[in-house]
């Protein structure tokens, strides 16, 4: 299996390398937010790295593009998580983590298993959310290497996940 390594970037933000693409995760009292799913060949190792930091559920998985190395682990990472519940469901329910992506990513994944599809999409340039005491901006980058590319800015941590925007 591929060898993965974890590097702490900020107090609650970590980088996992070696999963086909870099994966960033934020861990805190609300649970875990994962940015990028890797290619899927090292997902068990990625999940083990996340569990070394937090035993709280993975709540969200953000896709920064539709390339196989970015979404190959969608199904397994989402299945390892739990969604927040609402008043009608009475709390937490276990349908896996919410996968967030621009609608163009969803359009590209129509041939993938439905469990790997984004469960929450956005079509605007900017989607905002809040988790673990931090504002999060997901910004669609039209005209990038593919049509669904997004960057993620963890505002309090001052970390930008560039996705496919920068291709070295």
C-alpha positions in Angstrom: 0.0 0.0 0.0 1.1 3.6 -0.6 2.9 5.2 2.3 1.1 8.3 3.7 2.5 10.9 6.0 0.8 13.6 8.1 2.1 17.1 8.7 0.5 19.5 11.1 0.0 22.9 9.4 -1.8 24.8 12.1 -3.3 24.0 15.5 -6.2 22.0 14.1 -5.2 21.6 10.4 -3.2 18.7 9.0 -1.8 17.7 5.6 -1.8 14.0 4.5 0.6 13.2 1.6 1.0 10.1 -0.4 -2.7 9.4 -1.2 -2.4 10.3 -4.9 -3.2 13.9 -4.1 -2.6 15.9 -1.0 -5.5 15.7 1.5 -6.0 18.4 4.2 -8.2 17.9 7.2 -9.4 20.2 10.0 -10.2 18.5 13.4 -12.1 20.1 16.3 -15.1 19.9 18.6 -17.6 19.7 15.8 -15.8 16.7 14.1 -13.5 16.4 11.1 -13.7 18.3 7.8 -11.7 16.6 5.0 -10.6 18.5 1.8 -9.8 16.2 -1.0 -10.3 12.4 -1.1 -7.1 11.2 -2.8 -7.1 8.5 -5.5 -8.7 5.8 -3.3 -5.8 3.5 -3.1 -4.6 4.7 0.3 -7.9 5.6 1.9 -7.5 3.1 4.8 -4.2 4.7 5.6 -5.6 8.2 5.3 -8.5 7.3 7.6 -5.9 5.9 10.1 -4.0 9.1 10.0 -7.1 11.1 10.7 -8.0 8.8 13.6 -4.5 9.5 15.1 -5.6 13.1 15.5 -9.4 12.8 16.2 -11.8 10.1 17.0 -14.8 12.4 16.3 -16.8 11.7 13.1 -15.9 13.0 9.7 -18.7 15.5 9.0 -17.8 16.9 5.6 -15.6 16.0 2.6 -14.9 18.8 0.1 -13.9 18.0 -3.4 -11.7 20.6 -5.1 -12.0 19.0 -8.5 -13.3 16.0 -10.4 -10.0 14.3 -11.3 -9.6 10.7 -10.2 -6.8 11.5 -7.8 -9.1 14.0 -6.1 -12.3 12.0 -5.8 -11.2 8.3 -5.8 -11.6 8.1 -2.1 -15.0 9.8 -1.9 -17.1 6.7 -1.3 -14.9 5.3 1.5 -14.2 8.6 3.3 -17.8 9.6 3.2 -18.9 6.1 4.5 -16.5 6.5 7.4 -18.3 9.7 8.6 -21.6 10.8 10.1 -23.8 13.7 9.1 -25.2 16.3 11.5 -28.9 15.7 12.1 -31.7 18.2 12.2 -34.9 18.7 14.3 -36.9 16.2 12.2 -34.3 13.4 12.6 -33.6 14.2 16.3 -29.9 14.6 16.1 -27.1 12.7 14.4 -27.9 10.1 11.8 -25.4 7.8 10.1 -25.6 8.2 6.3 -22.0 9.1 6.0 -20.3 12.5 5.7 -21.6 15.2 3.4 -19.6 15.4 0.2 -19.5 19.1 -1.0 -18.5 20.0 -4.5 -19.2 22.5 -7.3 -22.0 21.2 -9.5 -19.5 20.7 -12.4 -17.8 18.0 -10.3 -21.1 16.3 -9.8 -21.8 16.4 -13.5 -18.4 14.7 -14.1 -19.1 11.9 -11.6 -22.3 10.5 -13.2 -20.6 7.2 -14.0 -19.2 6.8 -10.5 -21.1 4.9 -7.8 -23.9 7.1 -6.3 -22.2 6.9 -2.9 -19.2 8.8 -4.4 -21.4 11.6 -5.7 -21.5 15.0 -4.0 -24.5 15.2 -1.7 -24.3 18.9 -1.5 -23.4 21.0 -4.6 -23.1 24.7 -5.2 -23.3 26.6 -8.5 -22.1 30.1 -7.5 -18.6 31.3 -7.3 -18.5 31.2 -3.5 -19.9 28.8 -0.9 -19.3 29.6 2.8 -19.7 27.4 5.9 -18.6 27.4 9.5 -17.0 24.4 11.4 -14.9 24.0 14.4 -14.9 27.8 15.2 -13.7 28.7 11.7 -15.2 30.4 8.7 -14.6 28.4 5.5 -14.7 29.7 2.0 -15.1 27.3 -1.0 -14.4 29.3 -4.1 -15.1 28.0 -7.6 -12.3 28.8 -10.1 -13.8 28.8 -13.6 -11.2 28.6 -16.4 -8.8 26.4 -14.4 -7.5 23.0 -15.5 -11.0 21.6 -15.4 -14.5 23.1 -14.9 -15.1 22.1 -11.3 -11.9 23.3 -9.7 -12.3 25.0 -6.3 -10.0 26.4 -3.7 -10.8 26.2 0.0 -9.8 28.9 2.5 -9.7 28.1 6.2 -10.0 31.7 7.4 -8.9 31.5 11.0 -6.1 29.0 10.3 -5.0 31.1 7.3 -4.6 28.0 5.1 -5.5 27.8 1.4 -6.0 24.5 -0.3 -5.4 25.2 -3.9 -6.7 21.9 -5.4 -5.9 21.7 -9.2 -5.5 25.4 -9.4 -1.7 25.1 -9.0 -0.2 22.3 -11.1 3.5 21.9 -10.4 
